């Protein structure tokens, strides 16, 4: 069994990968977007720069984006393993990665308004631990930038302005509106994670967890699969395009989940992830062997 | 692609139009949220000469400090400019800036300021931190580092062939306003919300 120190070093590896190596499915979606844009357009030139940036960061193991974001980790662990140890190892890994410039000193003490300088602060990073029956640990890490986090949105249905009732059609209307409201500000083309139901807090967390799904992944619930495909197609007719320069590539993927709700509440939470969709997944065996899952 | 050397004069800026690609070379200064508050709170003599006839870059870089005390930008793409909307036009006017580099565009107050003072909004590619860091050849000096921290400090930098697109010009045109208006029409049609 690994020690807390060894887990910390494993998690630093996961951070290094997430920060500099964009997952293959995202790169492929960006390449398809580039091919779809008009020759010589602002949209195409923006995507050219994006694709060159992805190559440079992958080759040099330097951060894809200077905003290395909020580190959000979902950890599955075997029965009996200490979640306190795992959470502590994640936090220490963030501080080490910050010292190595794999992450920017990205945490501000909101009370004093001073940057903590080491990348961590209350609530940063966020670590969700869940026990399972497997013998190995699985970690999925996301680095979510502030620009895209700022354009996330939460709706409470019904919403008269959007003619959105408490049904799937209403959910869809909210998600399309959130994509419109974001324009290029969240670093389009973005990836949309959404959740309907839950309370305000749990709903947003689930919308982010949806962002861990690979882009080609299809929803196992037929109604939601249909909604994901429809929103993807319709959002790309909005003409917002890469960086909001205009164009056909506004959104690369839409992922939707749901949670139970109180009779009184019906929330729709939309998380926007920038094109630099930095996620890394790893299976780590009891002996410390790492298998990459992204 | 046109080249632009900084600092530059008003006539050069007035010639620029929405949609122009530019490669910038010369000296500029960085500044974001804390810097804009600081610049507006009182006139900051110590940085004024770096702002005059140059541009301010909205960025919070990842920076490496070397053993000899010098700095290198490791990752340096633009941050969202909209947060500076309340202050930007005043900063432009007070310090004689010729432009702003950022992402996401800015609003009507800044657009009016650009027109009044002869300045432009230059959009860099959001997230392209490696491409853009490689255009930053030298870090000359830094202000307010201890007070604001690395991302928020005002870094004076030398750039070479730094790629940007003019998305708001000094004649009242904004690509962002146009795209928002057009996409609003599409959304209203999709949702049956015709105004």
Interface residues (C-beta under 8 A of the other chain):
Chain A: X42 X45 X46 X49 X50 X52 X53 X56 X57 X60 X62 X63 X64 X65 X66 X67 X68 X101 X103 X104 X105 X106 X108 X114 X115 X117 X145 X146 X147 X150 X162 X163 X173 X176 X177 X180 X183 X184 X185 X187 X234 X237 X238 X239 X240 X241 X243 X244 X245 X246 X274 X275 X276
Chain B: X19 X21 X59 X60 X61 X62 X63 X64 X74 X75 X76 X77 X79 X80 X82 X103 X104 X105 X123 X125 X126 X127 X128 X129 X130 X131 X133 X134 X148 X149 X150 X151 X152 X163 X165 X167 X175 X176 X178 X179 X180 X182 X183 X184 X186 X187 X190 X191 X192 X193
